[in-house]
Amino acid sequence: MIVKEIRIKNFRSYYGDNNRFEFSDGLTVIIGDNGDGKTTFFEALAWLLNTSVEKGAAENISEMRKSKMETGEVDEVSVFMEFEHNGLKSVEKSFSFERLENGTFRIGSLQYRGYETNGFEREAVNGKSLIERCYDAFIQRFSMFKGESELNVFDNPAALKDLVDKFSDIRKFDQLVEFTRSFETKAEKAYMSEMRSDKKVAEKSRDLETKITRLSADLTITRQDIADKRQSVETFGKRLTELEDNQEASQRFKDLQSRLKTQEEKRNKMMAIISAVNYSHALLDRYWILAPFTPILKAFQEKIAILSREKRKQDREFERTKAIEIGKLEAFKELQGALVNGATELPWYLPNQETMEDMINDHICKVCGREAPEGSEAFAFMVRKLEEYKRHTEAKIARDASKKEIADSTLFPHEYIERLHNLSQSLSGTHEAEVAGYAQDIADRQELVATRKADLAKIEDKINDLKEEKTRLLINVGNLSEAALEKEFNDIKGLFDQKERATQRLAVLETQLSYQEKQMAELKKELNELDPESSQVKVMKEVHHVLEEIAKAFAQAQKDNLNRFLQELEAKANDYLVSLSAADFHGQVRLIHTANDSTEIKLYSSNGTEIKKPSGSQKTVMYISVLFAISDFTQEKRDEDYPLIFDAATSSFGDSKEEDFYNVIDKINKQCVIVTKDFIEKGRLNEVAIDGLTCAVYRIKKAPNFDPANMATIRTLIEKIR
């Protein structure tokens, strides 16, 4: 896109319709003093290109034109631009205004008219659509700059993402990364689902899945915390850098910075040593939870020994009691056999029960051979003898049962004491020595940490002293009042403290993340090493592994492409930096990708030293070089170019640099429009310097004889010098 002509009618100080600018394909410089209409020109063009404006605004009407209008008279405000973009095109934005009887003005509707050449014919088109097609808001954002403060386009955090989306293939990777992560997640779910149904590995897989899920949630939280802390550190660092940039720091300040950096590095290393072991994790991972077990085990063993001795004692006493009881039963049997009134009859078990029953049935005593009819004394004797036999038999059975019960009885039927004794023995020896060593491990670690904390406290004291000294140094070079000194001291010190706290927390979080990632890798390795029984599960396992690797590859490719994009943009910017700086020192542009996915533009020396305080002109050239590089990307990726338009972008340049700078830009194959007050000295144009320019030049200035207190007398005049 090449702007050919701009016409302005009744827009603020541009009174009437005789306000016309023609532009070359290279550089056009519009020179004006303060209040001559430089910014009004820029804002008139911005108003024309702003397609979001739906109504005309009274503040844009020329005060001079309003003052000359009669009641009922109608005129219009308009801005017209003709440009080359795949053929000649033009766009005009306007609204009418009418003076009413009461001195106010009625504003008409906004008109947006466009024309484009189609072959040999000029066709009317929608002006708004034409601008959005040829010079949209995105392009305007990277091509129109009001003042030096707007040159750093990366002050807008979204600028990098917008550039990447427009000019690189990285945006394609966003969707691919999202898809591959989604596929990998689904494959993992399917794999885990199949694993849960595999009898061989189901239980182990469920346990690993639970641990991985829990650890994944912890990792997400930790990564978000790290991102937040990195952003905080960057924010505090940037604010401190801005503060330091405003100070005239001496060699003393640099020395303090170096010493402070050294102490901070020592502090960070010390903190890493202190936080290397997570005590909560070590309780289980290193079995430190067993450290107090040694005295407990000793007391346990002593109590079990006492309990065992007491058991043996009670067992012996119980056996003696059993023997006595059994002896009593046997002695009672012998006594029963002797009490037969002194007679010598047969023992009770002779004859036996079967013989006695036969004799009673046969009514004869088979011992003496005599008959024993029923009802006789002999028959009654045999009946009594049978009953006695039965009583003795029952008594014997009862005694034998009692003896067996006594013999089988035990004082401790459940063997609990034996189990406790065996446990006591199993915990002795090697295991006891190993457990005893845990307490020493903890003691050694605590001693090391205590020593390092003492060292850390000394380092912190040194850091605080250096920060105090640095803060006072910054304040002393600020020429502040006593009250302001105290406030500035507290503000600066507060920023240092906030940055330090964020840095310390970041170190702890990064150590924690490293530990968690190591745990996750071990869990996933263990999961991948499971050997499922089902062939279906094995297939799902391989599918998940392949998709996981693909997801990693796309994520890495996304990062690589972003870095490549920044490197290409940086290389182009440095090419322009060399050209624009002519023979002057220029350094090297570096585009730094920040934690919040934004970009910082910094200037470095070729030896790797950052130029902390570039001059105003160095900053301007650096930013313009980046803008030219972005413009080249547009031309390459969209097969089109666009003009760069600057308002007061070179106010920090010295007189000796102005002419060279403009001539260099004029030689670059790119259309630029720079509105500036360069080449004006004490209200007069430096014609000698103008004669040294090779570009097109316009001079704008206020019409003479104006009333400084009356806006209706202000009018901008345009003069084409070359």
ROVEXTOR-601316 format. One line per 10 residues: number of its first residue (from 1); for each residue x, y, z of C-alpha. Coordinates in pm, 1 decimal. Each point is the difference from the previous one (the first is absolute). Example, Ala and Ser with C-alpha at 12.3 -4.5 7.8 and 13.67 -1.06 7.14 Angstrom:
<nodes>
1> 1230.0 -450.0 780.0 ~ 137.0 344.0 -66.0
</nodes>
This chain:
<nodes>
1> 0.0 0.0 0.0 ~ 136.3 340.3 -101.0 ~ -175.3 320.6 110.6 ~ -17.0 240.1 -291.9 ~ -199.2 295.3 135.0 ~ -181.5 123.7 311.9 ~ -250.6 287.4 0.8 ~ -143.1 149.5 318.9 ~ -304.9 226.3 12.8 ~ -118.6 193.7 308.1
11> 162.3 -246.2 241.3 ~ 97.9 210.8 299.8 ~ 278.6 240.8 -103.0 ~ -11.8 -111.5 -365.5 ~ -255.5 257.0 -114.3 ~ -163.6 -21.5 -345.0 ~ 72.1 -254.4 -267.9 ~ 336.3 119.7 -124.0 ~ 202.9 -231.9 224.1 ~ 179.5 -253.6 -213.3
21> 304.1 -224.6 47.3 ~ 162.1 -209.8 -271.7 ~ 236.0 -278.5 99.6 ~ 300.0 -162.1 -163.2 ~ 60.2 -374.3 2.6 ~ 285.1 52.4 246.3 ~ 24.8 251.4 283.2 ~ -218.9 308.1 41.2 ~ 80.4 238.5 284.4 ~ -263.2 242.6 130.3
31> 166.7 269.7 209.4 ~ -185.7 218.5 245.3 ~ 57.5 185.0 327.7 ~ -200.5 -45.1 318.0 ~ -370.3 69.5 -63.9 ~ 37.3 12.3 -379.4 ~ -220.5 -306.3 -61.4 ~ 241.1 -294.8 -4.0 ~ -201.6 -210.7 245.6 ~ -326.1 115.3 -163.0
41> 123.2 -140.8 -332.0 ~ 79.2 -333.4 166.9 ~ -336.9 -7.5 180.7 ~ -190.8 89.8 -318.1 ~ 156.2 -300.3 -172.3 ~ -69.2 -222.9 304.0 ~ -363.6 118.7 -2.2 ~ -33.8 -88.9 -368.5 ~ 139.7 -349.4 57.6 ~ -198.4 -72.3 317.0
51> -289.5 -211.2 -125.7 ~ -152.1 -36.6 347.9 ~ -115.7 365.1 11.1 ~ -370.5 16.8 -88.8 ~ -81.3 368.6 59.0 ~ 144.5 338.9 -80.9 ~ 136.6 202.2 290.3 ~ -39.4 375.9 49.5 ~ 352.4 32.9 142.2 ~ 142.5 -95.0 -340.1
61> -162.3 297.0 -175.7 ~ 224.9 292.3 -89.0 ~ -63.2 286.1 243.6 ~ 89.7 249.2 -274.2 ~ -257.4 -153.6 -234.7 ~ -271.3 5.3 266.6 ~ 70.6 365.1 71.6 ~ -54.8 95.3 -366.8 ~ -330.3 -188.0 -50.9 ~ -343.3 162.8 -15.9
71> -315.5 -150.1 149.7 ~ -123.8 -285.1 -219.0 ~ 330.5 -33.3 -183.0 ~ 131.0 -355.3 -41.9 ~ 355.1 -123.4 -52.7 ~ 191.7 -318.0 64.3 ~ 303.2 -146.6 173.1 ~ 184.2 -251.0 -216.0 ~ 329.9 -181.8 -32.8 ~ 87.3 -157.3 -333.1
81> 280.9 -242.9 -82.2 ~ 104.4 -138.1 -337.0 ~ 228.7 -302.7 2.1 ~ 143.6 -273.7 -216.5 ~ -95.1 -352.8 105.6 ~ -40.6 -246.7 -285.0 ~ -120.2 294.2 -202.6 ~ -90.7 358.2 81.1 ~ -250.0 39.8 281.6 ~ -138.5 282.0 213.2
91> -200.7 37.2 317.2 ~ -174.5 301.7 152.6 ~ -159.8 39.6 339.7 ~ -225.7 298.1 63.4 ~ -293.4 143.0 189.7 ~ -203.4 317.5 -55.8 ~ -66.2 273.5 254.4 ~ -264.7 276.4 -8.0 ~ -8.6 321.9 199.2 ~ -329.0 46.0 187.1
101> -170.0 322.6 114.2 ~ 112.2 -38.6 358.7 ~ 363.7 -19.5 -110.5 ~ 33.3 -376.3 47.7 ~ 71.2 -250.8 -274.6 ~ -191.3 -301.9 -123.7 ~ 231.5 -290.9 -83.9 ~ -92.2 -212.9 -299.0 ~ 51.6 -372.3 -39.5 ~ 345.3 -138.3 -66.1
111> 77.6 -91.6 -359.8 ~ 266.6 -249.6 -103.2 ~ 54.3 -6.5 -376.8 ~ 252.0 -203.8 -192.4 ~ 107.6 -39.3 -360.9 ~ 224.5 -245.9 -174.1 ~ 114.5 -45.0 -357.1 ~ -111.0 -317.7 -167.8 ~ 178.3 -14.2 -332.3 ~ -80.5 336.6 -155.8
121> -310.9 69.0 207.4 ~ -26.8 174.3 335.0 ~ -253.0 -177.1 223.6 ~ -159.9 119.6 321.9 ~ 47.1 -235.9 296.4 ~ -66.3 8.2 372.0 ~ 275.7 218.4 147.1 ~ 1.8 -177.7 332.6 ~ 41.7 -340.2 -162.5 ~ 272.9 138.4 -224.5
131> 207.2 117.9 298.0 ~ -52.1 -326.7 186.3 ~ 113.7 -188.4 -308.3 ~ 304.3 211.9 -87.3 ~ 115.6 164.4 324.1 ~ -165.2 -176.6 293.2 ~ 35.8 83.7 368.7 ~ 274.3 -258.3 48.4 ~ 218.8 156.7 -269.1 ~ -72.9 348.2 135.1
141> 117.9 -110.4 342.0 ~ 340.8 -81.5 -142.2 ~ 25.2 292.6 -241.0 ~ -133.3 317.5 171.1 ~ 179.0 142.4 302.3 ~ -73.9 313.0 195.5 ~ 311.8 112.2 185.3 ~ 310.7 -193.4 102.7 ~ -185.5 -171.3 285.3 ~ -207.3 -204.6 -246.5
151> 294.9 -130.7 -202.2 ~ 49.5 -303.6 226.3 ~ -289.7 -206.3 -132.9 ~ 89.6 -283.2 239.0 ~ -111.6 211.1 294.8 ~ -333.3 -155.7 -91.3 ~ 12.1 -355.7 147.0 ~ -217.0 -133.8 -284.0 ~ 227.2 134.1 -275.6 ~ 216.4 -311.3 -30.4
161> -297.3 -234.2 -20.5 ~ -164.1 220.4 -263.6 ~ 316.5 8.9 -209.1 ~ 49.5 -373.7 31.4 ~ -360.9 -66.9 -98.5 ~ 29.0 223.9 -305.4 ~ 348.8 -66.1 -127.1 ~ 100.6 -353.8 97.3 ~ -120.0 -357.2 -11.3 ~ 8.9 -25.7 378.5
171> -372.6 58.2 21.5 ~ -47.9 -330.2 -186.5 ~ 201.5 -169.8 269.9 ~ -237.0 130.7 268.4 ~ -277.3 -213.7 -143.7 ~ 231.6 -291.2 -69.9 ~ 138.7 10.0 353.0 ~ -351.7 15.0 137.5 ~ -111.2 -290.8 -219.9 ~ 300.0 -220.0 78.4
181> -32.4 68.5 372.1 ~ -368.3 -86.2 -23.2 ~ 75.0 -323.0 -189.2 ~ 273.9 -90.6 247.0 ~ -233.9 64.1 294.4 ~ -275.8 -211.5 -154.9 ~ 247.1 -277.1 -81.7 ~ 126.8 8.5 356.9 ~ -354.4 -26.0 136.3 ~ -77.9 -290.6 -232.8
191> 326.2 -170.3 91.6 ~ -59.5 41.2 372.8 ~ -356.9 -123.6 -39.9 ~ 124.5 -317.0 -173.2 ~ 272.1 -43.0 262.0 ~ -262.0 -0.2 275.7 ~ -167.1 -297.4 -167.6 ~ 323.9 -197.0 -41.1 ~ 17.2 -249.8 287.4 ~ 376.5 -18.2 -5.1
201> 70.2 372.3 49.3 ~ -338.2 145.5 104.1 ~ 81.3 58.3 364.7 ~ 343.4 150.9 -66.1 ~ -128.6 218.7 -284.3 ~ -280.3 140.7 215.8 ~ 250.2 88.3 270.1 ~ 231.9 171.8 -251.8 ~ -291.8 179.5 -164.7 ~ -109.3 144.2 335.0
211> 352.3 120.3 74.5 ~ 45.1 148.7 -349.8 ~ -335.1 182.7 19.6 ~ 84.3 148.3 337.5 ~ 351.2 97.1 -109.6 ~ -132.0 152.8 -325.6 ~ -221.3 233.3 201.5 ~ 297.5 94.5 217.8 ~ 214.2 64.5 -309.6 ~ -265.9 227.3 -151.0
221> -15.8 206.6 316.9 ~ 379.1 20.8 28.4 ~ 45.0 104.4 -366.1 ~ -264.1 270.0 35.2 ~ 168.0 124.3 318.3 ~ 334.9 10.3 -182.7 ~ -152.6 192.5 -291.8 ~ -153.8 249.8 242.3 ~ 325.9 43.3 189.3 ~ 203.8 41.8 -321.1
231> -243.6 266.8 -110.5 ~ 36.1 171.6 338.2 ~ 380.7 -12.4 -18.6 ~ -8.6 143.6 -354.7 ~ -243.1 273.0 102.3 ~ 201.6 104.3 303.5 ~ 323.4 -23.6 -199.2 ~ -142.4 215.2 -278.3 ~ -123.0 263.1 243.9 ~ 337.1 8.1 173.5
241> 178.1 19.9 -336.4 ~ -217.5 294.1 -100.0 ~ 79.8 166.0 329.8 ~ 371.4 -61.7 -39.5 ~ -10.4 125.7 -359.1 ~ -115.0 335.0 133.6 ~ 299.8 30.7 231.6 ~ 346.0 126.7 -83.1 ~ 171.0 -305.5 150.0 ~ 377.9 7.7 52.4
251> 265.5 -266.9 8.0 ~ -96.2 -48.4 361.3 ~ -346.9 -105.5 -109.7 ~ 144.4 -255.3 -245.1 ~ 226.2 -136.1 270.9 ~ -296.0 -34.6 233.3 ~ -198.3 -176.4 -272.4 ~ 283.1 -246.6 -58.2 ~ 48.2 -71.2 369.6 ~ -373.2 -33.8 51.8
261> -25.8 -245.4 -289.3 ~ 285.1 -209.2 144.4 ~ -163.7 -16.0 341.7 ~ -339.3 -81.2 -152.6 ~ 154.4 -289.3 -193.5 ~ 155.3 -128.5 321.7 ~ -333.4 41.5 173.3 ~ -184.4 -192.5 -272.5 ~ 253.0 -285.2 11.0 ~ -27.0 -11.5 377.9
271> -378.8 -7.3 -16.7 ~ 17.3 -280.1 -255.9 ~ 215.5 -204.0 239.9 ~ -236.3 69.8 289.6 ~ -309.8 -90.3 -198.8 ~ 158.9 -297.2 -181.8 ~ -172.6 -243.7 237.4 ~ -371.0 31.8 56.7 ~ -53.1 -116.5 357.1 ~ -363.4 -93.6 -57.6
281> 95.6 -221.6 -294.8 ~ 306.9 -141.3 177.7 ~ -217.1 -131.2 285.5 ~ -123.6 -270.4 -237.5 ~ 248.5 2.5 -289.4 ~ 301.8 -30.2 230.3 ~ -184.5 -176.2 284.3 ~ 82.5 284.2 237.2 ~ -334.3 -57.8 165.8 ~ 168.0 -301.7 169.6
291> 269.9 215.7 162.3 ~ -164.9 -4.9 349.9 ~ -54.5 -376.9 -30.0 ~ 326.5 -115.4 167.5 ~ -94.1 88.8 361.7 ~ -353.0 -118.9 -68.8 ~ 136.8 -332.4 -127.8 ~ 225.3 -34.4 305.5 ~ -289.9 63.0 236.3 ~ -213.4 -239.1 -203.6
301> 265.0 -273.5 18.3 ~ 39.4 45.9 375.2 ~ -373.3 -23.1 55.9 ~ -27.1 -307.7 -222.9 ~ 286.8 -167.5 192.7 ~ -176.3 66.9 330.6 ~ -326.4 -123.0 -146.8 ~ 165.7 -318.6 -131.1 ~ 159.4 -74.7 336.9 ~ -330.2 54.2 176.0
311> -172.2 -227.9 -251.5 ~ 250.9 -278.7 58.7 ~ -39.7 35.9 374.0 ~ -378.8 -14.8 -20.5 ~ 20.3 -294.9 -242.6 ~ 209.9 -200.5 251.5 ~ -238.8 80.2 283.2 ~ -295.3 -96.5 -217.4 ~ 160.4 -337.7 -88.6 ~ 57.0 -76.3 367.7
321> -363.9 79.5 72.8 ~ -110.7 -228.7 -282.7 ~ 214.6 -289.9 133.0 ~ -151.6 36.4 346.0 ~ -352.6 -5.9 -136.9 ~ 70.5 -306.8 -210.9 ~ 163.0 -170.4 302.8 ~ -308.7 62.7 207.9 ~ -218.7 -165.4 -259.5 ~ 225.0 -305.8 -16.6
331> 25.6 -23.0 382.7 ~ -380.2 9.3 27.5 ~ -18.1 -303.2 -233.4 ~ 232.3 -206.3 218.4 ~ -201.6 86.7 310.8 ~ -322.3 -116.3 -164.6 ~ 151.3 -341.0 -81.1 ~ 100.6 -61.5 366.1 ~ -331.8 73.3 170.3 ~ -178.7 -336.8 -16.5
341> -81.4 -42.4 369.9 ~ 307.6 -209.7 41.0 ~ -143.8 -271.7 -221.4 ~ 184.5 -161.9 -281.3 ~ -259.7 14.8 -271.9 ~ 88.1 41.4 -360.5 ~ 89.2 345.4 -129.0 ~ -286.4 203.2 -134.4 ~ 110.8 -52.1 -357.8 ~ -26.1 -380.5 36.2
351> -203.8 -146.4 -147.8 ~ -50.9 250.9 -277.7 ~ -331.7 156.5 -94.5 ~ -77.9 -250.8 -276.0 ~ 55.4 -300.7 236.7 ~ -210.3 156.1 275.9 ~ -284.6 65.7 -241.1 ~ 16.6 -366.2 -124.1 ~ -11.8 -134.2 359.1 ~ -302.0 216.3 87.0
361> -177.6 -107.7 -317.0 ~ 86.1 -369.9 61.5 ~ -82.1 21.7 382.0 ~ 328.9 -173.7 84.7 ~ 331.6 107.9 147.8 ~ 266.9 -110.7 -240.5 ~ 271.5 75.6 260.6 ~ -120.7 -260.0 258.2 ~ -239.4 -195.2 -220.9 ~ -304.8 50.4 226.2
371> -343.8 90.3 -125.9 ~ -127.3 349.7 76.9 ~ -369.4 20.4 -65.9 ~ -156.5 342.4 -36.2 ~ -91.7 138.1 344.4 ~ 272.8 -195.1 178.3 ~ 282.8 155.8 197.8 ~ 247.9 -127.9 -255.4 ~ -198.0 157.3 -287.1 ~ -19.5 332.7 190.4
381> 377.7 -22.0 60.2 ~ 65.0 -45.7 -369.4 ~ -222.9 298.3 -83.6 ~ 182.5 214.2 254.1 ~ 330.5 -122.2 -136.4 ~ -104.1 106.3 -354.7 ~ -110.7 343.8 120.9 ~ 326.9 39.5 192.7 ~ 192.9 -92.3 -315.1 ~ -189.4 267.1 -197.0
391> 64.5 262.2 272.0 ~ 369.7 -82.6 5.4 ~ 15.0 17.1 -380.3 ~ -169.3 341.0 -6.6 ~ 224.5 125.2 279.3 ~ 307.2 -124.4 -185.6 ~ -112.1 174.8 -318.6 ~ -56.1 322.5 195.5 ~ 342.9 -28.1 167.8 ~ 171.3 -68.6 -331.8
401> -177.2 302.6 -154.5 ~ 108.0 217.9 293.6 ~ 356.1 -124.9 -30.3 ~ -0.3 73.4 -374.5 ~ -149.2 345.4 54.9 ~ 264.8 77.9 261.5 ~ 278.2 -142.3 -217.4 ~ -117.0 194.9 -308.0 ~ -54.5 328.5 179.2 ~ 251.1 286.7 -55.0
411> 42.7 334.4 172.5 ~ 81.7 197.7 -322.0 ~ -202.1 -154.1 -284.4 ~ 62.0 267.7 -277.0 ~ 382.7 19.3 -15.8 ~ -6.8 381.0 4.0 ~ 304.9 19.2 221.3 ~ 196.7 -236.5 -227.5 ~ -84.6 222.6 -300.1 ~ 110.3 312.1 183.8
421> 320.1 -175.7 97.6 ~ 68.4 -104.4 -360.8 ~ -68.4 358.2 -119.3 ~ 244.0 133.4 257.6 ~ 265.7 -241.8 -123.5 ~ -61.6 84.3 -370.0 ~ 45.5 374.0 65.2 ~ 337.0 -55.3 163.2 ~ 337.3 -32.5 -165.5 ~ 51.6 155.0 -348.4
431> -339.4 170.2 -11.5 ~ 53.7 152.1 342.5 ~ 337.9 140.5 -103.5 ~ -143.0 141.4 -325.0 ~ -286.5 171.7 179.3 ~ 239.8 135.6 259.7 ~ 193.0 165.4 -284.7 ~ -300.8 207.6 -109.3 ~ 25.5 216.5 307.5 ~ 364.3 66.9 -80.9
441> -90.4 87.0 -360.7 ~ -251.0 253.7 126.7 ~ 243.7 137.6 254.1 ~ 269.6 38.6 -268.1 ~ -247.4 171.5 -235.0 ~ -121.0 233.1 274.1 ~ 356.1 85.5 91.5 ~ 79.6 77.3 -365.2 ~ -315.9 209.3 -39.1 ~ 71.8 184.3 325.4
451> 351.4 79.9 -123.7 ~ -128.1 113.1 -339.7 ~ -274.4 208.1 160.8 ~ 259.6 172.6 209.8 ~ 202.2 65.7 -316.9 ~ -319.3 112.5 -173.7 ~ -77.9 244.2 280.4 ~ 344.4 157.5 -45.7 ~ -54.8 22.7 -375.8 ~ -345.6 153.0 54.6
461> 158.3 260.6 226.3 ~ 251.4 84.6 -272.6 ~ -278.0 18.1 -260.4 ~ -208.5 227.1 221.8 ~ 299.7 223.9 61.2 ~ 69.8 19.7 -373.1 ~ -365.5 70.2 -77.0 ~ -10.9 273.1 260.1 ~ 315.4 151.4 -143.8 ~ -128.2 -32.0 -356.2
471> -336.4 151.4 90.3 ~ 161.0 299.7 165.8 ~ 228.4 43.2 -297.9 ~ -298.8 7.4 -235.5 ~ -171.5 254.4 221.3 ~ 305.2 219.8 35.2 ~ 27.1 52.5 -374.6 ~ -366.9 94.1 -24.4 ~ 19.8 353.2 144.6 ~ -309.9 -58.5 212.0
481> -127.6 187.0 304.7 ~ 36.9 -149.2 348.3 ~ -362.0 -118.6 8.9 ~ 22.2 -138.2 -351.2 ~ 331.5 -169.4 81.1 ~ -159.0 -198.4 281.0 ~ -299.2 -99.6 -213.4 ~ 219.0 -90.9 -298.5 ~ 226.4 -204.4 227.4 ~ -293.2 -202.7 130.3
491> -149.7 -44.4 -348.0 ~ 324.3 -123.3 -154.3 ~ 84.1 -218.6 296.7 ~ -351.7 -144.4 -12.4 ~ 48.7 -95.2 -365.0 ~ 330.7 -169.2 78.9 ~ -161.9 -191.2 286.6 ~ -293.4 -112.1 -215.8 ~ 231.4 -115.7 -275.2 ~ 218.8 -188.3 245.8
501> -297.2 -176.6 158.9 ~ -131.7 -95.9 -343.0 ~ 347.5 -123.3 -107.1 ~ 40.6 -210.0 313.6 ~ -344.3 -152.3 -39.5 ~ 73.9 -69.0 -367.2 ~ 315.0 -193.6 95.0 ~ -197.6 -213.5 245.7 ~ -275.0 -63.7 -257.3 ~ 249.7 -98.8 -270.8
511> 162.8 -249.7 238.2 ~ -345.5 -134.9 82.2 ~ -88.4 -24.6 -370.0 ~ 320.3 -189.3 -73.9 ~ -81.1 -249.8 274.4 ~ -359.9 -41.0 -118.2 ~ 106.0 -47.2 -364.0 ~ 248.3 -263.1 111.0 ~ -275.1 -176.6 192.7 ~ -231.0 17.2 -302.2
521> 268.0 -143.2 -228.7 ~ 56.6 -288.9 241.2 ~ -373.0 -70.9 28.2 ~ -47.5 5.4 -378.2 ~ 305.0 -218.8 -46.9 ~ -141.9 -246.0 249.1 ~ -335.4 12.6 -179.7 ~ 161.0 -57.8 -340.9 ~ 197.6 -293.8 134.5 ~ -315.4 -186.5 101.1
531> -46.0 -313.5 -208.0 ~ -375.8 -41.9 -55.9 ~ -146.1 -336.7 -79.8 ~ -246.8 123.2 -262.8 ~ 125.5 62.8 -353.8 ~ -259.6 278.5 -30.2 ~ 155.5 179.6 294.9 ~ 344.1 -36.2 -155.4 ~ -127.5 160.9 -319.9 ~ -156.9 287.3 197.4
541> 327.5 42.3 185.1 ~ 194.7 39.8 -325.2 ~ -261.3 239.3 -143.1 ~ 18.5 217.8 310.9 ~ 379.3 3.3 -10.6 ~ 5.5 104.4 -368.2 ~ -257.3 279.0 54.1 ~ 188.3 119.3 307.6 ~ 320.4 33.6 -203.0 ~ -188.6 178.6 -281.4
551> -149.0 247.6 249.9 ~ 348.0 70.7 138.1 ~ 136.4 48.6 -351.1 ~ -268.3 252.7 -97.0 ~ 41.3 191.2 327.2 ~ 375.7 22.5 -62.0 ~ -57.7 101.1 -362.3 ~ -229.7 278.3 120.0 ~ 277.0 135.7 222.8 ~ 262.2 -38.8 -272.4
561> -215.0 186.5 -252.1 ~ -60.0 287.6 241.8 ~ 373.2 27.8 65.5 ~ 68.0 -14.9 -373.3 ~ -255.6 275.6 -62.2 ~ 162.5 225.0 260.7 ~ 346.0 -75.7 -138.5 ~ -108.1 92.3 -353.1 ~ -167.1 318.9 122.9 ~ 308.2 83.5 206.2
571> 233.2 -58.2 -296.6 ~ -205.0 232.3 -223.0 ~ -14.0 263.2 275.7 ~ 379.0 -8.9 35.4 ~ 44.4 41.2 -375.3 ~ -210.6 317.6 18.6 ~ 178.9 110.1 316.8 ~ 332.1 -4.1 -186.4 ~ -145.9 196.0 -291.3 ~ -179.6 261.1 210.3
581> 294.3 61.6 230.5 ~ 237.5 84.8 -284.0 ~ 348.2 36.9 150.8 ~ -128.5 45.8 355.2 ~ 15.5 -267.0 275.6 ~ -310.1 -217.3 -21.6 ~ 52.1 -321.4 196.6 ~ -226.1 -297.2 -63.8 ~ -375.4 -42.5 44.3 ~ -111.2 -292.8 213.6
591> -361.7 -117.2 21.5 ~ -46.2 -164.3 340.2 ~ -292.7 -239.4 43.2 ~ -144.8 57.3 348.7 ~ -187.7 -225.3 242.8 ~ -339.0 147.4 -90.7 ~ 52.1 -76.7 -373.5 ~ 80.1 363.1 -77.9 ~ 323.1 143.5 -141.2 ~ 249.9 256.1 120.9
601> 218.8 196.8 -242.3 ~ 349.1 52.7 139.1 ~ 327.2 133.9 -131.1 ~ 324.5 -191.6 51.7 ~ 362.8 55.7 -83.0 ~ 160.0 -260.0 -226.9 ~ 199.0 -126.7 302.0 ~ -325.2 -106.2 170.0 ~ -36.9 294.8 238.1 ~ -348.6 145.2 26.3
611> -16.1 373.0 -63.7 ~ -208.5 90.8 301.7 ~ -37.7 367.2 -83.6 ~ -8.3 54.7 -376.1 ~ -37.4 360.8 -106.8 ~ -333.2 128.0 -122.7 ~ 114.1 -11.5 -361.5 ~ 138.3 -353.5 42.3 ~ -337.1 -114.1 135.8 ~ -185.4 164.0 -285.7
621> 222.4 -156.3 -265.6 ~ -26.6 -336.8 174.8 ~ -381.2 12.1 8.5 ~ -29.4 126.7 -357.4 ~ 230.3 -281.8 -113.9 ~ -236.8 -253.3 156.9 ~ -297.4 171.2 -165.6 ~ 169.6 -16.2 -339.1 ~ 66.0 -370.7 60.4 ~ -368.0 -56.7 84.0
631> -91.3 187.7 -316.7 ~ 222.5 -236.5 -199.1 ~ -177.1 -297.9 154.3 ~ -329.3 143.4 -117.6 ~ 132.7 40.4 -351.0 ~ 135.2 -356.8 -5.6 ~ -291.6 -177.5 165.4 ~ -289.6 201.7 -142.6 ~ 166.3 99.9 -325.4 ~ -65.6 366.8 72.6
641> 175.3 295.0 158.3 ~ -134.2 290.9 199.3 ~ 127.9 345.3 95.4 ~ 148.7 81.8 337.3 ~ -135.9 325.9 141.3 ~ 166.6 172.0 296.1 ~ -99.4 306.3 197.2 ~ 289.1 163.7 191.0 ~ 202.7 -322.9 5.5 ~ 342.6 167.7 -15.6
651> -27.8 269.0 267.0 ~ 299.9 -145.4 184.7 ~ 233.8 32.7 -300.9 ~ 274.6 256.5 -6.4 ~ 38.4 241.6 -292.0 ~ 304.5 -183.3 -131.6 ~ -185.9 -328.7 -28.7 ~ -328.4 118.0 -153.1 ~ 114.0 48.9 -358.9 ~ 187.3 -332.3 -20.9
661> -289.3 -190.2 154.4 ~ -261.6 135.6 -241.5 ~ 220.2 -56.1 -304.3 ~ 66.8 -360.4 102.7 ~ -373.7 -65.5 38.6 ~ -62.7 158.8 -339.0 ~ 237.2 -251.2 -157.5 ~ -186.4 -296.8 154.3 ~ -256.0 -148.7 -233.5 ~ -294.1 75.7 226.7
671> -257.0 280.6 14.6 ~ 25.9 207.8 318.2 ~ -171.7 315.0 116.5 ~ 162.9 182.0 291.3 ~ -167.4 299.2 159.7 ~ 261.8 190.0 198.6 ~ 122.8 331.8 130.6 ~ 358.5 -84.7 -91.6 ~ 179.9 263.1 -212.8 ~ -180.3 283.2 180.8
681> 218.4 226.0 213.3 ~ -162.8 278.9 200.9 ~ -306.2 -6.6 -226.2 ~ 200.7 20.9 -321.6 ~ 62.0 -277.4 -251.8 ~ 361.2 -114.2 -35.4 ~ 13.1 27.3 -377.0 ~ 361.8 -113.3 -20.9 ~ -88.3 -329.5 168.4 ~ -311.8 -34.6 -215.9
691> 211.1 40.0 -311.0 ~ 200.9 -304.4 113.9 ~ -308.9 -222.0 -1.4 ~ -76.1 -224.9 -295.9 ~ -365.1 -72.4 89.1 ~ -331.7 180.8 -59.3 ~ -57.4 280.0 254.7 ~ -310.0 193.9 110.8 ~ -9.1 297.8 233.5 ~ -314.9 59.5 202.9
701> -50.8 310.4 212.8 ~ -266.9 218.9 153.7 ~ -142.4 278.0 -215.5 ~ 133.6 338.0 115.0 ~ -191.8 254.9 206.6 ~ -177.3 -256.5 220.1 ~ -136.4 72.1 346.9 ~ 181.6 -225.9 249.1 ~ -313.8 -8.2 216.5 ~ -251.2 -76.4 -275.5
711> -11.9 -341.0 -173.0 ~ -217.7 145.3 -278.0 ~ 303.3 196.0 -124.7 ~ 225.2 -307.4 -31.1 ~ 52.4 -146.4 -343.6 ~ 268.8 -235.9 -129.4 ~ 165.8 89.9 -329.4 ~ 180.5 -257.5 -213.2 ~ 309.0 74.2 -211.0 ~ 174.0 -257.8 -213.7
721> 373.7 67.2 15.0 ~ 109.4 -287.5 -224.9
</nodes>
